[in-house]
């Protein structure tokens, strides 16, 4: 293992950082896709700390981005909460898709009505009716 990794695409340096930083704070969609599994969903900033995914509006740190700004919402599977309480922020109703048993965790697809693709999730048990993603776990990537 290296303490710093360079991610290159077509001969261009995309990001140079520790493996943890590459995973948790990718500089671009290309880096996020290269380092680990995730759901990357096109979105648009609609207000300060609010994004629209087309099928839901979620709370997320929008930083200095202004309303109308196109972004990608990066959601890592381990940050998806299974069957949260009704009042939980960013709660999305839906249904369980394909499950993959991995020993200590279950990786699964969760289908949200209106979403083009399922949201990839990972937890000790699969969600049956709803998921949630805490606002601090949604990373926005510029398009």
GROMACS elastic network, one bead per residue, 0.5 to 0.9 nm:
[ bonds ]
;  ai    aj funct       b0    kb
    1     4     6  0.88083   500
    1    19     6  0.89210   500
    2     5     6  0.64100   500
    2    18     6  0.77810   500
    2    19     6  0.77867   500
    3    17     6  0.80448   500
    3    18     6  0.54626   500
    3    19     6  0.69880   500
    4    16     6  0.66347   500
    4    17     6  0.50252   500
    4    19     6  0.64911   500
    5    15     6  0.80526   500
    5    16     6  0.55970   500
    5    17     6  0.55658   500
    5    18     6  0.59108   500
    5    19     6  0.63969   500
    5    22     6  0.80772   500
    6    13     6  0.69326   500
    6    14     6  0.75669   500
    6    15     6  0.59029   500
    6    17     6  0.67618   500
    6    18     6  0.87739   500
    7    12     6  0.84812   500
    7    13     6  0.60782   500
    7    14     6  0.55432   500
    7    15     6  0.54120   500
    7    16     6  0.63950   500
    7    17     6  0.86906   500
    7    22     6  0.87438   500
    7    31     6  0.68172   500
    7    34     6  0.82316   500
    8    11     6  0.59179   500
    8    12     6  0.53314   500
    8    14     6  0.55105   500
    8    15     6  0.74214   500
    8    16     6  0.89440   500
    8    31     6  0.86879   500
    9    12     6  0.52536   500
    9    13     6  0.66420   500
    9    14     6  0.68025   500
    9    30     6  0.81328   500
   10    13     6  0.85747   500
   13    16     6  0.74850   500
   14    27     6  0.73865   500
   14    28     6  0.75638   500
   14    30     6  0.80317   500
   14    31     6  0.70286   500
   15    22     6  0.76066   500
   15    26     6  0.77373   500
   15    27     6  0.65206   500
   15    28     6  0.83908   500
   15    31     6  0.73526   500
   16    22     6  0.79162   500
   17    20     6  0.80060   500
   17    21     6  0.60022   500
   17    22     6  0.60398   500
   18    21     6  0.52704   500
   18    22     6  0.62117   500
   18    23     6  0.86825   500
   19    22     6  0.51005   500
   19    23     6  0.62255   500
   19    24     6  0.86022   500
   19    35     6  0.84169   500
   20    23     6  0.52119   500
   20    24     6  0.59609   500
   20    25     6  0.79743   500
   21    24     6  0.51245   500
   21    25     6  0.51346   500
   21    26     6  0.68333   500
   22    25     6  0.55416   500
   22    27     6  0.76614   500
   22    31     6  0.71296   500
   22    32     6  0.74921   500
   22    35     6  0.68614   500
   23    26     6  0.59747   500
   23    31     6  0.82636   500
   23    32     6  0.67777   500
   23    35     6  0.57566   500
   23    36     6  0.68764   500
   24    32     6  0.86508   500
   24    76     6  0.87918   500
   24   139     6  0.84557   500
   25    28     6  0.88569   500
   25    32     6  0.82552   500
   25   139     6  0.75930   500
   26    29     6  0.73689   500
   26    30     6  0.84459   500
   26    31     6  0.55943   500
   26    32     6  0.53572   500
   26    35     6  0.83292   500
   26   139     6  0.87240   500
   26   141     6  0.80517   500
   27    30     6  0.83399   500
   27    31     6  0.65212   500
   27    32     6  0.76630   500
   27   141     6  0.71459   500
   27   142     6  0.86834   500
   28    31     6  0.53223   500
   28    32     6  0.63212   500
   28    33     6  0.87158   500
   28   141     6  0.58273   500
   28   142     6  0.69903   500
   28   143     6  0.81906   500
   29    33     6  0.60961   500
   29    34     6  0.85427   500
   29    40     6  0.78259   500
   29    72     6  0.75423   500
   29    74     6  0.82592   500
   29   141     6  0.63515   500
   29   142     6  0.79181   500
   29   143     6  0.78645   500
   30    33     6  0.52247   500
   30    34     6  0.62049   500
   30    35     6  0.87542   500
   31    34     6  0.50620   500
   31    35     6  0.61639   500
   32    35     6  0.53572   500
   32    36     6  0.69953   500
   32    37     6  0.82093   500
   32    38     6  0.78177   500
   32    40     6  0.84894   500
   32    74     6  0.78083   500
   33    36     6  0.65395   500
   33    37     6  0.69367   500
   33    38     6  0.73480   500
   33    40     6  0.83038   500
   34    37     6  0.83000   500
   36    76     6  0.82697   500
   37    76     6  0.68183   500
   37    77     6  0.72241   500
   37   120     6  0.81156   500
   38    74     6  0.68064   500
   38    75     6  0.57014   500
   38    77     6  0.58160   500
   38   119     6  0.81958   500
   38   120     6  0.63635   500
   38   121     6  0.82967   500
   39    73     6  0.78562   500
   39    74     6  0.58830   500
   39    75     6  0.51534   500
   39    76     6  0.64239   500
   39    77     6  0.74023   500
   39   117     6  0.87550   500
   39   118     6  0.81431   500
   39   119     6  0.57812   500
   39   120     6  0.58812   500
   39   121     6  0.86567   500
   40    72     6  0.60868   500
   40    73     6  0.55380   500
   40    75     6  0.64293   500
   40    76     6  0.86881   500
   40   119     6  0.87281   500
   41    53     6  0.69608   500
   41    71     6  0.84594   500
   41    72     6  0.53343   500
   41    73     6  0.50812   500
   41    74     6  0.66485   500
   41    75     6  0.82496   500
   41   117     6  0.87004   500
   41   119     6  0.89639   500
   42    52     6  0.87832   500
   42    53     6  0.63918   500
   42    54     6  0.83728   500
   42    70     6  0.74970   500
   42    71     6  0.60981   500
   42    73     6  0.63107   500
   42   143     6  0.84840   500
   43    51     6  0.63217   500
   43    52     6  0.54283   500
   43    54     6  0.70390   500
   43    69     6  0.86180   500
   43    70     6  0.59835   500
   43    71     6  0.52410   500
   43    72     6  0.54643   500
   43    73     6  0.63242   500
   43   140     6  0.88881   500
   44    50     6  0.86876   500
   44    51     6  0.54996   500
   44    52     6  0.52836   500
   44    53     6  0.67586   500
   44    54     6  0.84579   500
   44    67     6  0.75239   500
   44    68     6  0.58638   500
   44    69     6  0.55971   500
   44    71     6  0.56649   500
   44    72     6  0.79082   500
   45    48     6  0.75797   500
   45    49     6  0.77722   500
   45    50     6  0.60557   500
   45    52     6  0.63496   500
   45    62     6  0.70652   500
   45    65     6  0.71943   500
   45    66     6  0.66568   500
   45    68     6  0.53962   500
   45    69     6  0.53230   500
   45    70     6  0.64926   500
   45    71     6  0.72414   500
   46    49     6  0.81981   500
   46    50     6  0.57004   500
   46    51     6  0.53703   500
   46    52     6  0.63152   500
   46    57     6  0.84946   500
   46    66     6  0.78186   500
   46    68     6  0.59653   500
   46    69     6  0.79323   500
   47    50     6  0.50705   500
   47    51     6  0.70551   500
   47    62     6  0.83345   500
   47    65     6  0.89852   500
   47    66     6  0.71620   500
   47    67     6  0.52264   500
   47    68     6  0.83523   500
   48    51     6  0.84565   500
   48    59     6  0.89694   500
   48    60     6  0.87215   500
   48    61     6  0.79144   500
   48    62     6  0.63042   500
   48    63     6  0.79237   500
   48    64     6  0.83997   500
   48    65     6  0.79333   500
   48    66     6  0.73141   500
   48    67     6  0.73287   500
   49    58     6  0.83748   500
   49    59     6  0.56288   500
   49    60     6  0.50120   500
   49    63     6  0.74395   500
   49   135     6  0.87139   500
   50    57     6  0.67394   500
   50    58     6  0.56497   500
   50    60     6  0.56785   500
   50    61     6  0.75004   500
   50    62     6  0.69755   500
   50    67     6  0.88404   500
   51    56     6  0.84134   500
   51    57     6  0.55381   500
   51    58     6  0.53944   500
   51    59     6  0.64449   500
   51    60     6  0.66829   500
   51    61     6  0.89194   500
   51    62     6  0.77904   500
   51    67     6  0.87536   500
   51    71     6  0.87580   500
   51    73     6  0.85488   500
   52    55     6  0.74452   500
   52    56     6  0.59489   500
   52    58     6  0.64678   500
   53    56     6  0.53837   500
   53    57     6  0.60789   500
   53    58     6  0.76882   500
   53    72     6  0.89610   500
   53    73     6  0.81426   500
   53   115     6  0.82535   500
   54    57     6  0.75084   500
   54   114     6  0.76246   500
   54   115     6  0.75536   500
   55   112     6  0.80442   500
   55   113     6  0.72078   500
   55   114     6  0.50863   500
   55   115     6  0.57982   500
   55   116     6  0.89751   500
   56    90     6  0.86991   500
   56    92     6  0.78525   500
   56   114     6  0.84603   500
   56   115     6  0.86614   500
   57    90     6  0.79752   500
   58    89     6  0.80233   500
   58    90     6  0.54031   500
   58    91     6  0.85751   500
   58   133     6  0.88337   500
   58   135     6  0.76087   500
   59    62     6  0.87653   500
   59    89     6  0.74484   500
   59    90     6  0.64923   500
   59   134     6  0.81094   500
   59   135     6  0.53312   500
   59   136     6  0.87302   500
   59   138     6  0.85568   500
   60    63     6  0.89887   500
   60    73     6  0.89049   500
   60   134     6  0.81212   500
   60   136     6  0.65113   500
   60   137     6  0.80032   500
   60   138     6  0.59656   500
   60   139     6  0.76932   500
   60   140     6  0.80089   500
   61   135     6  0.67862   500
   61   136     6  0.68495   500
   61   138     6  0.75900   500
   61   139     6  0.77007   500
   61   140     6  0.77170   500
   62    65     6  0.56522   500
   62    66     6  0.80212   500
   62   139     6  0.88734   500
   62   140     6  0.71226   500
   63    66     6  0.86068   500
   65    68     6  0.85860   500
   65    69     6  0.63966   500
   66    69     6  0.58165   500
   67    70     6  0.87668   500
   69   142     6  0.84965   500
   69   143     6  0.88991   500
   70   142     6  0.69427   500
   70   143     6  0.61999   500
   71   140     6  0.61935   500
   71   141     6  0.55606   500
   71   143     6  0.51414   500
   72   139     6  0.82144   500
   72   140     6  0.56423   500
   72   141     6  0.50095   500
   72   142     6  0.62871   500
   72   143     6  0.64224   500
   73   138     6  0.62349   500
   73   139     6  0.58488   500
   73   141     6  0.64367   500
   74   137     6  0.84744   500
   74   138     6  0.58193   500
   74   139     6  0.50427   500
   74   140     6  0.60796   500
   74   141     6  0.70970   500
   75    78     6  0.85510   500
   75    79     6  0.69699   500
   75    80     6  0.76647   500
   75   119     6  0.82193   500
   75   120     6  0.82079   500
   75   121     6  0.88772   500
   75   133     6  0.77824   500
   75   137     6  0.69094   500
   75   138     6  0.55287   500
   75   139     6  0.68125   500
   76    79     6  0.56204   500
   76    80     6  0.73008   500
   76   120     6  0.76716   500
   76   121     6  0.75432   500
   76   122     6  0.87150   500
   76   137     6  0.78754   500
   76   138     6  0.81408   500
   76   139     6  0.89631   500
   77    80     6  0.55925   500
   77    81     6  0.89877   500
   77   107     6  0.77961   500
   77   108     6  0.87431   500
   77   119     6  0.79587   500
   77   120     6  0.53510   500
   77   123     6  0.80953   500
   78    81     6  0.79322   500
   78   107     6  0.89332   500
   78   120     6  0.88759   500
   78   121     6  0.62379   500
   78   123     6  0.64434   500
   79   121     6  0.75727   500
   79   122     6  0.78017   500
   79   123     6  0.87199   500
   79   132     6  0.85078   500
   79   133     6  0.62590   500
   79   134     6  0.75403   500
   79   137     6  0.63249   500
   79   138     6  0.85660   500
   80   119     6  0.87262   500
   80   120     6  0.81245   500
   80   121     6  0.55414   500
   80   122     6  0.68890   500
   80   123     6  0.77919   500
   80   131     6  0.63912   500
   80   132     6  0.58011   500
   80   133     6  0.51106   500
   80   134     6  0.79184   500
   80   137     6  0.86621   500
   81    84     6  0.63290   500
   81    91     6  0.89102   500
   81   121     6  0.80363   500
   81   122     6  0.84806   500
   81   123     6  0.76195   500
   81   127     6  0.79317   500
   81   130     6  0.85551   500
   81   131     6  0.53872   500
   81   132     6  0.50688   500
   81   133     6  0.62106   500
   81   134     6  0.81972   500
   82   121     6  0.83014   500
   82   122     6  0.86733   500
   82   123     6  0.73077   500
   82   125     6  0.74971   500
   82   126     6  0.63682   500
   82   128     6  0.76336   500
   82   129     6  0.83408   500
   82   130     6  0.65220   500
   82   132     6  0.68844   500
   83    86     6  0.88074   500
   83    91     6  0.87361   500
   83    93     6  0.88309   500
   83   126     6  0.83863   500
   83   127     6  0.52174   500
   83   128     6  0.65695   500
   83   129     6  0.61055   500
   83   131     6  0.53248   500
   83   132     6  0.76227   500
   84    87     6  0.81467   500
   84    88     6  0.62671   500
   84    91     6  0.71311   500
   84   127     6  0.87695   500
   84   130     6  0.67072   500
   84   131     6  0.61537   500
   84   132     6  0.63626   500
   85    88     6  0.55228   500
   85    91     6  0.82853   500
   85   130     6  0.89659   500
   86    89     6  0.86606   500
   86    91     6  0.72826   500
   87    90     6  0.89926   500
   87    91     6  0.77565   500
   88    91     6  0.57913   500
   88   132     6  0.69981   500
   88   133     6  0.89134   500
   88   134     6  0.83624   500
   89   132     6  0.68165   500
   89   133     6  0.73819   500
   89   134     6  0.63882   500
   89   135     6  0.74306   500
   90   131     6  0.82157   500
   90   132     6  0.52253   500
   90   133     6  0.56911   500
   90   134     6  0.65093   500
   90   135     6  0.72070   500
   91   130     6  0.67080   500
   91   131     6  0.56674   500
   91   133     6  0.69857   500
   91   134     6  0.87644   500
   92   112     6  0.67995   500
   92   129     6  0.86055   500
   92   130     6  0.54029   500
   92   131     6  0.53305   500
   92   132     6  0.59472   500
   92   133     6  0.86079   500
   93   111     6  0.85386   500
   93   112     6  0.62705   500
   93   113     6  0.78258   500
   93   129     6  0.58228   500
   93   131     6  0.65624   500
   93   132     6  0.87374   500
   94   110     6  0.68037   500
   94   111     6  0.54123   500
   94   113     6  0.62551   500
   94   128     6  0.78351   500
   94   129     6  0.54813   500
   94   130     6  0.54706   500
   94   131     6  0.77674   500
   95   109     6  0.87533   500
   95   110     6  0.57952   500
   95   111     6  0.52165   500
   95   112     6  0.67430   500
   95   113     6  0.85958   500
   95   127     6  0.77075   500
   95   128     6  0.58978   500
   95   129     6  0.54532   500
   95   130     6  0.70412   500
   96    99     6  0.78920   500
   96   108     6  0.74255   500
   96   109     6  0.63556   500
   96   111     6  0.62261   500
   96   126     6  0.73274   500
   96   127     6  0.63735   500
   96   128     6  0.55198   500
   96   129     6  0.72847   500
   96   130     6  0.86915   500
   97   108     6  0.65846   500
   97   110     6  0.53993   500
   97   111     6  0.63237   500
   97   118     6  0.78798   500
   98   107     6  0.84979   500
   98   108     6  0.55500   500
   98   109     6  0.54555   500
   98   110     6  0.79451   500
   99   106     6  0.67249   500
   99   107     6  0.59392   500
   99   109     6  0.66690   500
   99   126     6  0.75332   500
  100   105     6  0.87497   500
  100   106     6  0.57048   500
  100   107     6  0.50963   500
  100   108     6  0.59136   500
  100   109     6  0.89575   500
  101   104     6  0.81738   500
  101   105     6  0.66134   500
  101   107     6  0.64807   500
  101   108     6  0.84779   500
  102   105     6  0.54151   500
  102   106     6  0.56061   500
  102   107     6  0.70495   500
  103   106     6  0.72471   500
  104   123     6  0.85271   500
  104   124     6  0.66257   500
  105   122     6  0.64877   500
  105   123     6  0.52645   500
  105   125     6  0.70463   500
  105   126     6  0.89944   500
  106   121     6  0.82182   500
  106   122     6  0.55559   500
  106   123     6  0.55189   500
  106   124     6  0.57133   500
  106   125     6  0.59861   500
  106   126     6  0.64487   500
  107   120     6  0.72616   500
  107   121     6  0.56992   500
  107   123     6  0.67186   500
  107   124     6  0.86571   500
  107   125     6  0.86583   500
  107   126     6  0.75550   500
  108   119     6  0.83288   500
  108   120     6  0.59311   500
  108   121     6  0.53509   500
  108   122     6  0.62467   500
  108   123     6  0.85822   500
  108   126     6  0.66415   500
  108   127     6  0.85514   500
  109   117     6  0.89477   500
  109   118     6  0.54755   500
  109   119     6  0.56245   500
  109   121     6  0.61716   500
  109   122     6  0.87703   500
  109   126     6  0.88794   500
  110   117     6  0.89225   500
  110   118     6  0.51876   500
  110   119     6  0.51376   500
  110   120     6  0.63909   500
  110   121     6  0.69897   500
  110   126     6  0.86960   500
  110   127     6  0.75458   500
  110   128     6  0.85463   500
  110   130     6  0.83635   500
  110   131     6  0.79520   500
  111   114     6  0.87672   500
  111   115     6  0.73060   500
  111   116     6  0.89363   500
  111   117     6  0.72919   500
  111   119     6  0.65005   500
  112   115     6  0.56133   500
  112   116     6  0.86711   500
  112   117     6  0.83447   500
  112   118     6  0.66570   500
  112   119     6  0.76421   500
  112   130     6  0.84900   500
  113   116     6  0.85761   500
  114   117     6  0.88859   500
  115   118     6  0.67925   500
  115   119     6  0.85621   500
  121   126     6  0.79905   500
  121   127     6  0.86568   500
  121   131     6  0.87845   500
  122   125     6  0.80109   500
  122   126     6  0.74539   500
  123   126     6  0.64613   500
  123   127     6  0.85868   500
  127   130     6  0.61727   500
  127   131     6  0.64942   500
  128   131     6  0.84820   500
  133   136     6  0.82820   500
  133   137     6  0.65019   500
  133   138     6  0.70774   500
  134   137     6  0.53937   500
  134   138     6  0.70591   500
  135   138     6  0.55696   500
  135   139     6  0.86351   500
  136   139     6  0.76030   500
